[in-house]
Amino acid sequence: MQDVAVVAFAQAPHVRRTEGTTNGVEMLVPIFADVFGQTGLTKKDIGFWCSGSSDYLAGRAFSFISAIDAIGAFPPIHESHVEMDAAWALYEAWLKVRMGEVDTALVYGFGKSSAGELRRVLSLQLDPYTVAPLWPDSISIAGIQARMGLDAGLWSEKDLAEVAARSRGVDMAGLLDAPYVADPLRAHDIAPITDGASVVILASAERAKDLAERPAVITGIEHRVDTPVLGARDLTRAPSAEAAGRAAGADGVEVAELHAPFSHQELILRSALGLDERVRINPSGGALTGNPMFAAGLSRIGEAAKEIFAGRANRVLAHATSGPALQQNLVAVMEGLD
C-alpha cells in the first residue's frame, strides 16, 4: 500500500455569521481555488472528492449534494460524504489513496452554525430516552465534565484560564474575574459559534513530491469511539483518544493541533496522548479561536501539516473529535517528506 501525504490546505475565515446559503458554496469556491493554486492541480486532476457536513445543521435534505455546485458539473467526479467532521472524510479519502484506487483526493468540510440553534441541534445527538428529554446543551455537559475534573483535583480554574489565554493570545490577567457561563466554564473557556469551511488535498507520496515542496506524509491515522452513555464512562478521561493515539504512533511529536472546543478538554487530551511541555500545542489557536462545525477537525490536520510545509516541525500530531464530552476521537501523525 502506498504512503499518503497532505500537499495543500486552506480554510475560509472563521466568523460568527456569513451571508449566503447553508450549503457552503460561497465559502468553498474561494478555498478550492486556493488549494488548486498551491498545487497547480485542476478539478479534472482530482481522483476522489469527500466531504463532511450535516444536513440537519444546514436545515435541508442532501445539503452536501447542493455543495457540489462549488465543484461544478463537469467533468464528472467520484464523490462521497460523511455526516460528521470532515476529518473522518479525510480518513475515507486516505483509504482510497492508500489502496491505490486514486493518487489524489480532495477533502472538504463546511458548517454554517449561525443558520440555526446550534446548542439545541447538538442536544439531539444525546441518548434519546434518558438524556435528550432533559435538553442539556453542549456547554452544560462540558461544564459537568470540567467540574468533575476540578473536584478530582486534576486541574484548577487557573489551568483552564492558562489554556484559554495561550490559545486566544490574550493576557491571563482578569480572565478569572469573568462571570461563569456554565460553572466552572467562563466565556473564554468555550469555543465560539463559528461559520466556516476547510479543504485539504491528499496525494500518494510519489505524486506528492511534484505538488508540494515539503509534503506532510501521514505515518499513522486511527479513530476510536467511547460509549455515548455519559454515566457509563469517566468523563475526566478520553480512552478512545488514548487508544487512537497509541495506534497512530503519537510519541515523539513536536507540534500537536488538538480539537478541544473547551479549555479543560485540551488538558484531557494532552494527558491521553502523552504530550509533555516540550510539545507545542495549538500554535494556530485551536478551536477556542474558531470552531466551525464539521470543518474544525479537518482544520487541525491542515494546521498541523502547515507546520511541516513551513519547516517549523518534522513530526506533528493532529486530533479531531465528535460527539459529547470527547466521545469520538481521531488522531493523525504526519512527518515531513524531504
C-alpha positions in Angstrom: 0.0 0.0 0.0 1.3 3.4 -0.9 2.0 6.2 1.5 -0.3 9.2 1.6 0.6 12.9 2.1 -1.1 16.2 2.7 0.0 18.6 0.0 -2.3 21.6 0.4 -4.6 23.2 3.0 -6.9 26.2 3.0 -9.8 27.5 5.1 -12.4 30.1 5.0 -12.4 32.9 7.5 -13.8 31.9 10.9 -16.7 34.3 11.5 -19.8 34.5 13.7 -22.1 34.8 10.7 -21.9 34.6 6.9 -24.3 35.6 4.2 -25.4 33.1 1.6 -26.9 29.7 1.7 -26.3 26.9 4.2 -24.9 24.6 1.5 -21.4 26.2 1.9 -20.9 27.0 -1.8 -19.9 30.6 -1.1 -17.3 29.5 1.5 -16.0 26.7 -0.6 -15.3 28.2 -4.0 -12.5 30.6 -2.9 -10.7 27.9 -0.8 -10.9 25.3 -3.7 -9.2 27.9 -5.9 -6.6 28.4 -3.1 -5.5 24.8 -2.9 -5.5 24.4 -6.7 -3.2 27.4 -6.8 -0.9 25.9 -4.2 -0.6 22.6 -6.1 -1.1 23.5 -9.8 -3.9 20.9 -9.9 -7.3 21.4 -11.6 -10.6 19.8 -10.9 -10.0 17.2 -13.6 -6.8 16.1 -11.8 -8.7 15.1 -8.5 -9.3 11.4 -8.4 -11.7 11.4 -5.4 -13.8 14.0 -3.5 -15.0 13.5 0.0 -16.9 16.0 2.3 -18.1 16.3 5.8 -21.2 18.3 6.8 -24.6 17.9 8.4 -28.0 18.1 6.6 -29.6 18.6 10.0 -27.5 21.6 10.8 -27.9 23.0 7.3 -31.7 22.6 7.6 -32.1 20.9 4.3 -32.0 17.4 2.9 -28.9 16.4 0.9 -27.2 19.7 1.5 -23.9 18.0 0.6 -25.3 17.5 -2.9 -26.0 21.2 -3.2 -22.4 21.9 -2.0 -21.1 20.1 -5.1 -22.2 23.2 -7.0 -18.9 24.6 -5.8 -17.1 21.9 -7.7 -19.0 22.2 -11.0 -21.0 19.8 -13.2 -18.1 18.9 -15.5 -16.0 16.9 -15.6 -17.9 14.1 -13.8 -16.5 13.3 -10.3 -16.1 10.4 -8.0 -17.6 11.7 -4.7 -18.5 10.6 -1.2 -19.7 12.2 2.1 -19.7 11.6 5.8 -22.3 13.1 8.2 -19.7 14.3 10.7 -16.5 16.3 10.9 -14.5 16.2 7.6 -11.5 14.7 9.5 -13.4 11.5 9.1 -13.9 12.3 5.4 -10.1 12.6 5.2 -9.9 9.1 6.7 -12.1 7.7 3.9 -10.1 9.6 1.3 -6.8 8.4 2.9 -8.0 4.8 2.4 -8.8 5.5 -1.3 -5.3 6.8 -2.0 -3.7 4.2 0.3 -5.3 1.3 -1.5 -4.1 2.7 -4.9 -7.6 3.4 -6.3 -6.6 7.0 -6.9 -3.5 9.1 -6.5 -5.1 12.4 -5.5 -8.1 13.3 -3.3 -9.7 16.5 -2.2 -11.4 16.6 1.3 -13.6 19.4 2.5 -15.9 20.3 5.3 -18.3 23.1 6.0 -20.8 24.3 8.5 -23.0 27.4 9.0 -23.9 27.2 12.6 -25.3 30.7 12.6 -28.3 29.5 10.5 -29.9 27.7 13.4 -29.8 26.9 17.1 -26.5 25.1 17.4 -26.7 24.2 21.1 -30.2 22.7 20.5 -29.1 20.7 17.5 -26.2 19.2 19.5 -28.6 18.2 22.2 -30.4 15.9 19.7 -27.3 13.6 19.4 -27.7 12.6 23.0 -29.4 9.4 24.3 -33.0 9.8 23.2 -34.5 8.1 26.3 -32.7 9.3 29.3 -30.6 12.5 28.4 -32.1 14.3 25.3 -35.5 14.9 27.0 -33.7 17.0 29.6 -32.3 19.2 26.8 -28.8 19.7 28.2 -26.8 21.7 25.7 -23.1 21.1 24.8 -21.9 23.8 27.2 -23.8 22.3 30.2 -22.4 18.8 29.5 -18.9 20.3 29.2 -19.4 22.2 32.4 -20.2 18.9 34.2 -17.1 17.4 32.7 -15.0 20.4 33.8 -16.5 20.3 37.3 -15.7 16.6 37.7 -12.0 17.3 36.9 -11.9 20.2 39.4 -13.4 18.1 42.1 -11.0 15.3 41.4 -8.0 17.7 41.7 -7.0 17.0 38.1 -6.9 20.7 37.1 -7.8 24.1 38.5 -9.7 27.1 37.1 -6.3 28.8 36.7 -5.2 25.9 34.5 -8.2 26.5 32.3 -7.5 30.2 32.1 -3.9 29.5 31.1 -5.1 27.3 28.2 -7.6 30.0 27.1 -5.0 32.8 27.3 -2.4 30.9 25.2 -4.9 29.9 22.6 -6.6 33.3 22.2 -3.3 35.2 22.5 -4.5 37.4 25.4 -3.2 38.3 28.8 -4.4 36.0 31.5 -5.0 38.8 34.0 -8.7 39.3 34.6 -9.9 36.1 33.0 -10.7 34.5 36.4 -12.8 37.6 37.2 -15.2 37.0 34.3 -18.6 35.6 35.1 -19.5 31.9 34.7 -21.5 30.8 31.7 -21.8 27.2 32.9 -19.9 26.8 36.2 -16.9 26.4 36.2 -16.7 27.5 32.5 -16.4 31.1 31.5 -16.8 32.6 28.0 -13.1 32.3 27.3 -13.2 28.6 28.0 -15.8 27.9 25.3 -15.3 27.8 21.6 -17.4 30.4 19.8 -20.2 29.5 17.4 -18.5 29.8 14.1 -19.3 29.6 10.4 -16.5 28.2 8.2 -15.1 25.6 5.9 -11.8 24.0 5.2 -10.2 21.9 2.5 -7.2 19.5 2.3 -5.7 17.8 -0.8 -4.1 14.4 -0.4 -1.8 12.7 -2.8 0.2 9.5 -3.0 3.8 10.1 -1.7 5.2 9.6 -5.1 2.8 12.1 -6.6 3.1 14.5 -3.6 6.7 15.3 -4.5 5.5 17.1 -7.6 2.8 19.0 -5.8 4.4 20.4 -2.7 7.9 21.4 -1.7 7.6 19.6 1.6 4.6 17.3 1.8 3.3 16.0 5.1 3.2 12.2 5.0 0.6 10.6 7.1 2.6 7.9 9.0 -0.4 6.9 11.3 -4.1 7.6 11.5 -6.8 6.0 13.7 -10.2 6.8 15.1 -11.9 5.2 18.1 -15.2 5.7 19.9 -16.3 5.6 23.6 -19.8 4.9 24.8 -22.4 7.7 24.2 -23.8 6.9 27.7 -22.4 9.8 29.8 -22.8 7.9 33.1 -21.0 4.8 31.8 -17.6 6.4 31.4 -15.2 8.6 33.3 -15.7 12.0 31.7 -12.3 13.2 33.0 -10.5 10.8 30.7 -10.6 10.1 26.9 -9.9 6.4 26.5 -10.7 6.5 22.8 -8.3 9.3 22.2 -5.6 7.4 24.1 -6.2 4.3 22.0 -6.3 6.2 18.8 -3.0 8.0 19.7 -1.3 4.7 20.6 -2.4 3.1 17.3 -1.3 6.1 15.2 2.1 6.4 16.9 1.7 9.6 18.8 5.1 9.6 20.5 7.9 12.0 19.6 5.8 14.7 18.0 7.0 18.3 18.1 3.6 20.0 17.5 0.0 18.9 18.3 -3.1 20.5 16.9 -5.9 19.4 19.3 -9.6 19.8 18.6 -10.6 20.9 22.1 -13.8 23.1 22.0 -13.5 23.7 25.7 -10.3 24.6 27.6 -10.4 21.7 30.0 -10.6 19.3 27.1 -7.2 20.3 26.0 -5.9 19.1 29.4 -7.7 15.8 29.0 -6.3 15.3 25.5 -2.7 16.2 26.5 -2.8 13.5 29.2 -4.5 10.9 26.9 -1.9 11.5 24.1 1.1 11.7 26.4 2.0 15.3 25.3 4.5 16.9 27.6 5.7 20.5 27.9 8.2 20.0 25.0 5.3 19.7 22.5 3.9 23.0 21.1 0.1 22.8 21.5 -2.2 24.5 19.1 0.1 27.2 17.5 -2.9 28.1 15.3 -5.0 29.0 18.4 -7.1 25.8 18.1 -10.9 25.6 18.3 -11.1 28.2 21.0 -10.4 30.8 18.4 -12.9 29.4 15.8 -14.8 26.2 15.8 -16.7 25.7 12.5 -18.8 22.6 12.9 -17.8 19.8 10.6 -14.6 21.6 9.5 -12.7 22.3 12.7 -11.3 18.8 13.0 -10.1 18.8 9.4 -8.5 22.2 10.0 -6.5 20.7 12.8 -5.0 18.3 10.3 -4.3 21.1 7.9 -2.8 23.4 10.5 -0.5 20.6 11.7 0.5 19.9 8.1 1.3 23.7 7.7 4.0 23.4 10.4 5.7 20.8 8.2 5.2 22.8 5.0 6.9 25.8 6.6 9.8 23.7 8.0 8.9 24.6 11.6 8.5 20.9 12.6 9.2 17.5 11.2 6.8 15.3 13.1 3.3 16.5 14.1 0.1 15.3 15.5 -3.5 16.3 14.6 -6.6 15.4 16.5 -10.4 15.7 15.8 -13.3 15.0 18.0 -17.1 14.5 17.6 -19.9 13.7 20.0 -20.5 14.9 23.5 -17.6 15.2 26.0 -14.9 13.9 23.6 -16.8 10.7 22.8 -15.2 10.1 19.4 -11.6 10.8 18.6 -9.4 10.7 15.5 -5.6 11.1 15.6 -3.3 11.5 12.7 0.5 11.7 12.8 2.5 13.3 10.0 6.2 13.6 9.0 7.9 15.8 6.5 8.9 14.3 3.2 12.1 16.0 2.1 
